[in-house]
Amino acid sequence: MRGSDAMQESLFTVAKLEDFVPADHPLRPIRSLVNEALSHLNGPFNTI
């Protein structure tokens, strides 16, 4: 093993992705549309 076995906690963040995307970003409404469309596909995919 190379180097020390120290935990590098600064590499991790506890912030949510929503904290990095502005509220008025154009992808936010698209995300909700995609999530809704995918939720309707859960049934067909579960039967495969």
C-alpha positions in Angstrom: 0.0 0.0 0.0 1.3 3.4 -0.9 1.0 6.4 1.3 -0.8 6.8 4.6 -4.1 5.2 5.4 -5.8 8.5 6.5 -9.4 9.3 5.8 -9.8 12.3 3.5 -13.1 13.7 4.6 -12.7 16.9 2.6 -13.3 14.8 -0.6 -16.9 14.3 0.4 -19.8 16.7 0.7 -23.2 16.4 2.4 -24.8 19.1 0.2 -27.7 18.0 -2.1 -27.5 18.4 -5.8 -30.4 20.9 -5.5 -28.1 23.2 -3.6 -25.9 23.6 -6.6 -28.6 24.2 -9.2 -30.4 27.6 -9.2 -34.2 27.5 -8.6 -34.8 29.2 -12.0 -32.5 26.9 -14.0 -34.3 25.6 -17.1 -33.5 22.0 -16.4 -35.6 22.0 -13.2 -39.0 21.8 -15.0 -37.6 19.3 -17.5 -36.5 17.1 -14.6 -40.0 17.0 -13.2 -41.5 16.1 -16.6 -38.9 13.3 -17.1 -39.5 11.9 -13.6 -43.2 11.9 -14.2 -42.8 10.1 -17.6 -40.5 7.5 -16.1 -42.8 6.9 -13.2 -45.5 5.9 -15.8 -43.1 3.4 -17.3 -42.4 1.6 -14.0 -45.4 -0.8 -14.5 -44.4 -1.9 -18.0 -40.8 -2.4 -17.0 -41.7 -4.3 -13.9 -43.5 -6.9 -16.0 -40.5 -7.7 -18.1 
